[in-house]
Amino acid sequence: MTALATIAGMLPLAFAWGAGSQMLQPLAIAVIGGILISMVLSLVITPAVHYYLSHEEMRVEELSPAQS
């Protein structure tokens, strides 16, 4: 929610609406891009990697002989 609020707050600067916003437009675009990339990484890529790695460990444990 905070990331979406930050993006919404940066949109007027990114579209260069208002006085003096042309100077800050590149900064706003960079901030929006960074936040979008971090959201995708944290919400999609990280859980997918965790799911893949946890299933690899399960397969290795299932194939190993029982220890006494």
Backbone as JSON Lines, residues from 0, in Angstrom:
{"i":0,"aa":"M","n":[0.83,-1.19,0.0],"ca":[0.0,0.0,0.0],"c":[0.87,1.25,0.0]}
{"i":1,"aa":"T","n":[1.97,1.22,0.74],"ca":[2.82,2.4,0.76],"c":[3.49,2.61,-0.59]}
{"i":2,"aa":"A","n":[3.83,1.52,-1.27],"ca":[4.44,1.65,-2.59],"c":[3.44,2.26,-3.57]}
{"i":3,"aa":"L","n":[2.2,1.82,-3.51],"ca":[1.19,2.38,-4.4],"c":[0.92,3.85,-4.09]}
{"i":4,"aa":"A","n":[0.96,4.2,-2.82],"ca":[0.78,5.61,-2.44],"c":[1.95,6.46,-2.94]}
{"i":5,"aa":"T","n":[3.16,5.91,-2.88],"ca":[4.32,6.63,-3.39],"c":[4.23,6.83,-4.89]}
{"i":6,"aa":"I","n":[3.81,5.79,-5.59],"ca":[3.65,5.9,-7.05],"c":[2.58,6.94,-7.37]}
{"i":7,"aa":"A","n":[1.46,6.9,-6.66],"ca":[0.39,7.87,-6.91],"c":[0.87,9.29,-6.62]}
{"i":8,"aa":"G","n":[1.71,9.45,-5.61],"ca":[2.23,10.77,-5.29],"c":[3.24,11.27,-6.3]}
{"i":9,"aa":"M","n":[3.93,10.35,-6.98],"ca":[4.93,10.74,-7.98],"c":[4.34,10.95,-9.38]}
{"i":10,"aa":"L","n":[3.13,10.51,-9.61],"ca":[2.54,10.64,-10.94],"c":[2.46,12.08,-11.45]}
{"i":11,"aa":"P","n":[2.03,13.04,-10.63],"ca":[2.01,14.42,-11.14],"c":[3.39,14.92,-11.57]}
{"i":12,"aa":"L","n":[4.43,14.52,-10.84],"ca":[5.78,14.9,-11.24],"c":[6.21,14.18,-12.51]}
{"i":13,"aa":"A","n":[5.84,12.91,-12.62],"ca":[6.24,12.14,-13.8],"c":[5.58,12.67,-15.07]}
{"i":14,"aa":"F","n":[4.37,13.16,-14.95],"ca":[3.68,13.73,-16.12],"c":[3.98,15.21,-16.31]}
{"i":15,"aa":"A","n":[4.82,15.77,-15.44],"ca":[5.24,17.17,-15.49],"c":[4.05,18.12,-15.39]}
{"i":16,"aa":"W","n":[3.14,17.81,-14.47],"ca":[2.02,18.71,-14.2],"c":[2.44,19.66,-13.09]}
{"i":17,"aa":"G","n":[2.18,20.91,-13.23],"ca":[2.49,21.88,-12.18],"c":[3.77,22.64,-12.45]}
{"i":18,"aa":"A","n":[3.94,23.7,-11.71],"ca":[5.09,24.57,-11.91],"c":[6.36,23.93,-11.37]}
{"i":19,"aa":"G","n":[7.4,23.96,-12.17],"ca":[8.7,23.45,-11.75],"c":[8.84,21.95,-11.75]}
{"i":20,"aa":"S","n":[7.86,21.25,-12.22],"ca":[7.93,19.79,-12.16],"c":[8.79,19.2,-13.28]}
{"i":21,"aa":"Q","n":[9.1,19.98,-14.3],"ca":[9.93,19.46,-15.38],"c":[11.33,19.14,-14.88]}
{"i":22,"aa":"M","n":[11.79,19.86,-13.88],"ca":[13.12,19.6,-13.33],"c":[13.14,18.26,-12.57]}
{"i":23,"aa":"L","n":[12.05,17.91,-11.92],"ca":[12.0,16.7,-11.12],"c":[11.41,15.5,-11.86]}
{"i":24,"aa":"Q","n":[11.03,15.67,-13.11],"ca":[10.4,14.59,-13.87],"c":[11.3,13.35,-13.98]}
{"i":25,"aa":"P","n":[12.59,13.47,-14.31],"ca":[13.42,12.26,-14.38],"c":[13.52,11.53,-13.03]}
{"i":26,"aa":"L","n":[13.59,12.27,-11.95],"ca":[13.63,11.65,-10.63],"c":[12.36,10.88,-10.35]}
{"i":27,"aa":"A","n":[11.22,11.46,-10.66],"ca":[9.94,10.79,-10.43],"c":[9.82,9.52,-11.26]}
{"i":28,"aa":"I","n":[10.27,9.58,-12.5],"ca":[10.21,8.39,-13.36],"c":[11.11,7.3,-12.81]}
{"i":29,"aa":"A","n":[12.3,7.67,-12.34],"ca":[13.22,6.68,-11.77],"c":[12.65,6.07,-10.49]}
{"i":30,"aa":"V","n":[12.03,6.87,-9.65],"ca":[11.45,6.36,-8.4],"c":[10.3,5.41,-8.71]}
{"i":31,"aa":"I","n":[9.44,5.79,-9.64],"ca":[8.31,4.91,-10.01],"c":[8.82,3.59,-10.57]}
{"i":32,"aa":"G","n":[9.8,3.65,-11.45],"ca":[10.36,2.43,-12.02],"c":[10.99,1.54,-10.97]}
{"i":33,"aa":"G","n":[11.73,2.12,-10.05],"ca":[12.36,1.34,-9.0],"c":[11.36,0.68,-8.08]}
{"i":34,"aa":"I","n":[10.32,1.41,-7.75],"ca":[9.3,0.84,-6.87],"c":[8.53,-0.27,-7.58]}
{"i":35,"aa":"L","n":[8.22,-0.09,-8.85],"ca":[7.53,-1.15,-9.59],"c":[8.38,-2.4,-9.69]}
{"i":36,"aa":"I","n":[9.67,-2.23,-9.96],"ca":[10.56,-3.39,-10.06],"c":[10.67,-4.09,-8.71]}
{"i":37,"aa":"S","n":[10.79,-3.32,-7.63],"ca":[10.91,-3.94,-6.32],"c":[9.62,-4.65,-5.92]}
{"i":38,"aa":"M","n":[8.48,-4.1,-6.31],"ca":[7.21,-4.77,-6.02],"c":[7.12,-6.11,-6.75]}
{"i":39,"aa":"V","n":[7.52,-6.12,-8.01],"ca":[7.48,-7.38,-8.78],"c":[8.45,-8.39,-8.18]}
{"i":40,"aa":"L","n":[9.65,-7.93,-7.82],"ca":[10.61,-8.85,-7.22],"c":[10.1,-9.42,-5.91]}
{"i":41,"aa":"S","n":[9.55,-8.59,-5.07],"ca":[9.15,-9.07,-3.75],"c":[7.83,-9.83,-3.76]}
{"i":42,"aa":"L","n":[6.96,-9.55,-4.7],"ca":[5.65,-10.21,-4.71],"c":[5.55,-11.4,-5.66]}
{"i":43,"aa":"V","n":[6.44,-11.49,-6.65],"ca":[6.33,-12.57,-7.63],"c":[7.6,-13.43,-7.66]}
{"i":44,"aa":"I","n":[8.74,-12.8,-7.88],"ca":[9.97,-13.54,-8.11],"c":[10.45,-14.24,-6.83]}
{"i":45,"aa":"T","n":[10.49,-13.54,-5.71],"ca":[10.97,-14.14,-4.46],"c":[10.13,-15.34,-4.02]}
{"i":46,"aa":"P","n":[8.79,-15.26,-4.02],"ca":[8.02,-16.47,-3.67],"c":[8.21,-17.61,-4.67]}
{"i":47,"aa":"A","n":[8.38,-17.29,-5.94],"ca":[8.6,-18.35,-6.93],"c":[9.93,-19.05,-6.7]}
{"i":48,"aa":"V","n":[10.97,-18.29,-6.4],"ca":[12.27,-18.89,-6.12],"c":[12.21,-19.72,-4.84]}
{"i":49,"aa":"H","n":[11.53,-19.22,-3.83],"ca":[11.4,-19.97,-2.58],"c":[10.63,-21.27,-2.81]}
{"i":50,"aa":"Y","n":[9.57,-21.22,-3.57],"ca":[8.79,-22.41,-3.88],"c":[9.65,-23.44,-4.61]}
{"i":51,"aa":"Y","n":[10.41,-22.97,-5.58],"ca":[11.26,-23.87,-6.35],"c":[12.33,-24.5,-5.46]}
{"i":52,"aa":"L","n":[13.0,-23.68,-4.64],"ca":[14.06,-24.21,-3.79],"c":[13.53,-25.12,-2.7]}
{"i":53,"aa":"S","n":[12.38,-24.84,-2.14],"ca":[11.84,-25.7,-1.1],"c":[11.41,-27.05,-1.67]}
{"i":54,"aa":"H","n":[10.93,-27.08,-2.89],"ca":[10.58,-28.35,-3.5],"c":[11.81,-29.15,-3.88]}
{"i":55,"aa":"E","n":[12.91,-28.49,-4.21],"ca":[14.15,-29.2,-4.48],"c":[14.63,-29.9,-3.22]}
{"i":56,"aa":"E","n":[14.55,-29.24,-2.07],"ca":[14.97,-29.85,-0.81],"c":[14.09,-31.05,-0.48]}
{"i":57,"aa":"M","n":[12.79,-30.95,-0.73],"ca":[11.89,-32.07,-0.44],"c":[12.23,-33.27,-1.3]}
{"i":58,"aa":"R","n":[12.54,-33.04,-2.57],"ca":[12.89,-34.14,-3.46],"c":[14.16,-34.83,-2.99]}
{"i":59,"aa":"V","n":[15.14,-34.06,-2.56],"ca":[16.39,-34.64,-2.08],"c":[16.14,-35.44,-0.82]}
{"i":60,"aa":"E","n":[15.33,-34.93,0.09],"ca":[15.03,-35.64,1.33],"c":[14.23,-36.91,1.06]}
{"i":61,"aa":"E","n":[13.33,-36.9,0.1],"ca":[12.53,-38.07,-0.22],"c":[13.39,-39.17,-0.83]}
{"i":62,"aa":"L","n":[14.4,-38.79,-1.58],"ca":[15.24,-39.78,-2.24],"c":[16.34,-40.34,-1.35]}
{"i":63,"aa":"S","n":[16.67,-39.65,-0.29],"ca":[17.76,-40.12,0.58],"c":[17.26,-41.29,1.43]}
{"i":64,"aa":"P","n":[18.16,-42.23,1.73],"ca":[17.75,-43.38,2.56],"c":[17.44,-42.94,3.99]}
{"i":65,"aa":"A","n":[16.61,-43.73,4.64],"ca":[16.24,-43.42,6.04],"c":[17.44,-43.57,6.94]}
{"i":66,"aa":"Q","n":[17.57,-42.61,7.84],"ca":[18.69,-42.67,8.79],"c":[18.17,-43.17,10.13]}
{"i":67,"aa":"S","n":[18.98,-44.0,10.78],"ca":[18.53,-44.54,12.06],"c":[19.2,-43.87,13.22]}
